[in-house]
Structures are given as C-alpha cells and as structure tokens.
Amino acid sequence: MLIVEETIAGPDAAQIPKQRGESLLETAVRYAEERHWDVFPGTWLEAVDGVQRCSCGDAACALPGAHPSRPDWMTQATGSATVARRMWTEQPTASILLPTGLTFDAIDVPETAGFLALARMERMELTLGPVTLTPDRRMRFFVLPGASVKVPDLVRRLGWSPASLDLVVLAEGAYVAAPPTRYGSRGAVQWACRPTPANRWLPDAEELISPLAYACGRDR
C-alpha cells in the first residue's frame, strides 16, 4: 500500500527531522540547499472575520495562499539558500512555490489516475522522482526538463490523442506548490513520493509516460 509521506530527505536522511512542524522558512531553505531547486514565495493565508482568506484579497480566489503574489514572480525565483532565507524572513507565512522548466518539469494528472499509475510503476520497478499530492486532488510527477516537447508525441505513439487525456506538462513559465503549502481550508500539499537521495536524479518523461497515459485513459 502506498503511504503519503510528508518528509524530505537529504544526504543523511537519518539525521534530518520530519518536515511536519518545520517552518516554511526552513523548508524553503532546505529545498534550495539540499535539492538545488529554485524557490520563490507566493501568497499566504490571512484570517478575515474568522475565515482564512488569500493575501491577494480575492474572496473567491481559486488557490488561496498557493499562487504567485506578483506578476514578475519568475524574477524572484532563487536557488540560493541565503536569498531564500531572507525572502521568507520578510514574509514567514508565504507559500513555497517551485518554478518548473528549470531543474524539473512536472506531469500533472488527476489523483485517481496518479495512484493507479504509481501502482503500475511499482510493478514495473520504475525509478520515480518526487511526486506531490495537492488538496485539489492532482498529482504532479517530477521529471527532467524538456517534457513539454516530448510528451504530446509520446502520447500519440501510445495510441492516445493528447487532447483526450487529463494530462498536462508544467514546464517553463509554470510552477508547482511544494509541501507544506496550504490551499486555504482544503489542506496542505503532501509528498506522495518524497525526495530522497535515491531520486535526486530525475527520470525522463519517456520512462513514465506509458503508465501515466494508461491511467489517465482509464480515468476518463
């Protein structure tokens, strides 16, 4: 049985405490320092009349507390642990967002398809990269950059029309929310497959696309 985890491991996993209870600041710093991921601070949650609202001010915000806080967010992204520490010191409750298209792309699928694909990948003994599970019931599989160019053709070769599958590649110009970022009252982003020393080297999209496309086709 697959267990959703909320830990992140570095070079010496035994000495690194569980992410649960760590501050957003320390977690953002660890992503930059240990995984060499670029990070940038997004919006955050504020209590308004006893209700958690997004700092963007939109009462109907679709991703409360989990989206960029400014239009030039790409210029904020940093792989420096020192800069990350400074940014989250200025706004300790800001969400942790990771730009895609730099050190990784992400293949985004529905949660039901994602769990089915994970089960197939386990049987196929595939090596996975990190995978997130979001409160809006999406799973994001981290793969090497360049997936957006490859995936449509790979899907066609498998006999599917790319437009027929709920499978999207998040690449340059997009981002993912990283654990433990919260989506308003819906809950926090979690790791379905946590970052470990074993998956520091990410798989290519070509290695994962068959079980992902199959699962999305079953999920239609």
C-alpha positions as CSV (number, residue, x, y, z in Angstrom):
1,M,0.0,0.0,0.0
2,L,1.3,3.4,-0.9
3,I,1.6,5.8,2.1
4,V,1.6,9.5,1.5
5,E,4.6,11.0,3.3
6,E,5.5,14.4,4.5
7,T,9.2,14.1,4.9
8,I,12.2,15.2,2.9
9,A,15.5,13.5,3.0
10,G,18.9,14.9,2.2
11,P,22.4,13.3,2.1
12,D,22.0,11.8,5.6
13,A,18.3,11.0,5.9
14,A,18.6,9.6,9.4
15,Q,19.7,13.0,10.8
16,I,17.1,15.1,9.1
17,P,13.9,15.6,11.1
18,K,10.5,15.2,9.6
19,Q,9.1,18.2,7.7
20,R,6.0,18.2,9.8
21,G,6.3,21.1,12.3
22,E,9.2,22.8,10.4
23,S,8.7,26.4,9.5
24,L,8.0,27.4,5.9
25,L,11.3,29.3,6.0
26,E,13.4,26.3,7.0
27,T,11.6,24.1,4.5
28,A,12.2,26.6,1.6
29,V,15.8,26.9,2.6
30,R,16.2,23.1,2.6
31,Y,14.7,22.8,-0.9
32,A,17.2,25.2,-2.2
33,E,20.2,23.9,-0.2
34,E,19.6,20.1,-0.4
35,R,17.8,19.7,-3.7
36,H,19.1,22.7,-5.6
37,W,15.6,23.7,-6.5
38,D,14.7,27.3,-7.3
39,V,12.1,28.6,-4.9
40,F,10.0,31.7,-4.6
41,P,7.4,33.0,-2.1
42,G,3.8,33.1,-3.1
43,T,0.7,34.4,-1.4
44,W,-0.3,33.4,2.1
45,L,-3.4,32.9,4.3
46,E,-4.9,35.7,6.4
47,A,-7.7,35.4,8.9
48,V,-10.6,37.7,7.9
49,D,-13.6,37.6,10.2
50,G,-12.6,34.1,11.3
51,V,-12.2,32.9,7.8
52,Q,-8.9,32.0,6.1
53,R,-8.5,34.2,3.0
54,C,-5.8,34.6,0.4
55,S,-3.5,37.6,0.8
56,C,-4.3,38.5,-2.8
57,G,-7.6,40.0,-1.5
58,D,-9.9,38.0,-3.8
59,A,-12.6,36.4,-1.7
60,A,-13.2,33.9,-4.5
61,C,-9.5,33.0,-5.0
62,A,-9.2,29.6,-6.7
63,L,-5.9,28.8,-5.0
64,P,-6.0,30.7,-1.7
65,G,-2.5,31.0,-0.3
66,A,-0.9,29.0,-3.0
67,H,-0.2,31.2,-6.1
68,P,2.3,33.9,-7.1
69,S,1.9,37.1,-5.2
70,R,3.2,39.3,-8.1
71,P,3.3,39.2,-11.9
72,D,7.0,39.2,-12.1
73,W,7.3,36.1,-9.9
74,M,9.8,34.5,-12.2
75,T,12.4,37.1,-11.3
76,Q,12.0,36.2,-7.6
77,A,13.0,32.5,-8.1
78,T,16.3,31.7,-6.4
79,G,18.4,28.6,-5.9
80,S,20.3,30.4,-3.1
81,A,19.6,29.2,0.4
82,T,20.7,32.6,1.7
83,V,18.3,34.6,-0.5
84,A,15.5,32.1,0.3
85,R,16.1,32.7,4.0
86,R,15.9,36.4,3.5
87,M,12.7,36.3,1.5
88,W,10.8,34.0,4.0
89,T,12.1,36.1,6.9
90,E,10.3,39.0,5.4
91,Q,7.1,37.0,5.0
92,P,7.3,33.8,7.1
93,T,3.8,32.5,6.1
94,A,4.3,32.8,2.3
95,S,3.6,29.6,0.4
96,I,6.6,27.8,-1.2
97,L,6.4,27.7,-4.9
98,L,8.8,26.0,-7.3
99,P,9.2,27.2,-10.9
100,T,9.0,24.4,-13.5
101,G,11.2,24.2,-16.6
102,L,14.4,24.9,-14.8
103,T,15.6,21.9,-12.8
104,F,12.5,19.8,-13.4
105,D,9.2,19.7,-15.3
106,A,6.1,18.2,-13.7
107,I,3.5,15.9,-15.3
108,D,0.1,16.8,-13.8
109,V,-2.7,14.2,-13.6
110,P,-5.8,13.6,-11.6
111,E,-5.3,12.0,-8.2
112,T,-7.1,8.8,-9.1
113,A,-5.0,8.3,-12.3
114,G,-1.9,9.2,-10.3
115,F,-2.4,6.5,-7.7
116,L,-3.2,3.9,-10.4
117,A,0.0,4.9,-12.3
118,L,2.0,4.7,-9.1
119,A,0.8,1.1,-8.6
120,R,1.8,0.2,-12.2
121,M,5.2,1.9,-11.9
122,E,5.9,-0.1,-8.7
123,R,5.1,-3.3,-10.5
124,M,7.3,-2.2,-13.4
125,E,10.1,-1.3,-10.9
126,L,10.5,2.1,-12.4
127,T,12.6,4.7,-10.6
128,L,10.5,7.7,-9.7
129,G,11.3,11.2,-8.9
130,P,9.4,13.2,-6.2
131,V,5.6,13.3,-6.6
132,T,3.3,15.8,-4.9
133,L,-0.4,15.3,-4.0
134,T,-2.4,18.5,-3.9
135,P,-5.6,19.3,-1.9
136,D,-7.4,19.9,-5.2
137,R,-6.8,16.2,-6.0
138,R,-4.0,16.5,-8.5
139,M,-0.7,14.6,-8.6
140,R,2.5,16.0,-10.0
141,F,5.3,13.8,-11.1
142,F,8.7,15.5,-11.3
143,V,10.7,14.6,-14.4
144,L,13.7,16.1,-16.3
145,P,13.1,19.4,-18.1
146,G,12.0,19.2,-21.7
147,A,8.9,17.0,-21.1
148,S,6.6,19.6,-22.7
149,V,8.3,19.0,-26.1
150,K,8.3,15.2,-25.8
151,V,5.0,14.3,-24.2
152,P,2.5,15.0,-26.9
153,D,4.3,12.8,-29.4
154,L,4.9,10.1,-26.9
155,V,1.2,10.0,-26.0
156,R,0.3,9.8,-29.7
157,R,2.7,6.8,-30.2
158,L,0.8,5.1,-27.4
159,G,-2.4,5.5,-29.4
160,W,-3.9,8.4,-27.5
161,S,-4.9,11.9,-28.6
162,P,-3.2,14.3,-26.2
163,A,-6.4,16.4,-26.0
164,S,-8.3,13.3,-24.9
165,L,-6.3,12.8,-21.7
166,D,-6.3,14.9,-18.5
167,L,-2.5,15.0,-18.5
168,V,-0.7,18.3,-18.5
169,V,3.0,19.1,-18.5
170,L,4.0,22.0,-16.3
171,A,7.2,23.5,-17.9
172,E,8.8,26.9,-18.4
173,G,6.6,29.7,-17.2
174,A,4.6,27.5,-14.8
175,Y,5.1,26.4,-11.1
176,V,4.1,23.9,-8.5
177,A,3.3,24.4,-4.9
178,A,5.6,22.5,-2.6
179,P,4.8,20.8,0.7
180,P,3.7,22.0,3.2
181,T,2.0,24.8,1.3
182,R,-1.8,25.0,2.2
183,Y,-4.7,25.6,-0.2
184,G,-6.9,27.6,2.1
185,S,-9.0,25.3,4.3
186,R,-8.7,22.4,1.8
187,G,-5.5,21.2,3.3
188,A,-1.8,21.1,2.6
189,V,0.3,19.8,-0.4
190,Q,1.9,16.5,0.6
191,W,4.5,14.1,-0.8
192,A,3.1,11.0,-2.5
193,C,6.8,10.1,-3.2
194,R,9.2,12.1,-1.0
195,P,12.5,13.5,-2.2
196,T,15.3,11.1,-1.2
197,P,19.0,10.6,-2.1
198,A,17.8,7.8,-4.4
199,N,15.7,10.0,-6.6
200,R,18.0,13.0,-6.8
201,W,18.4,12.1,-10.5
202,L,15.0,12.5,-12.1
203,P,13.5,10.2,-14.6
204,D,12.9,11.3,-18.2
205,A,9.2,11.8,-19.2
206,E,9.6,8.9,-21.6
207,E,10.2,6.5,-18.8
208,L,6.9,7.3,-17.0
209,I,4.5,8.3,-19.8
210,S,3.2,4.8,-20.6
211,P,1.7,4.1,-17.1
212,L,0.6,7.7,-16.8
213,A,-1.2,7.8,-20.1
214,Y,-2.8,4.4,-19.5
215,A,-4.0,5.5,-16.0
216,C,-5.5,8.8,-17.5
217,G,-7.2,6.8,-20.2
218,R,-8.8,4.5,-17.6
219,D,-9.8,7.6,-15.5
220,R,-11.8,9.3,-18.3
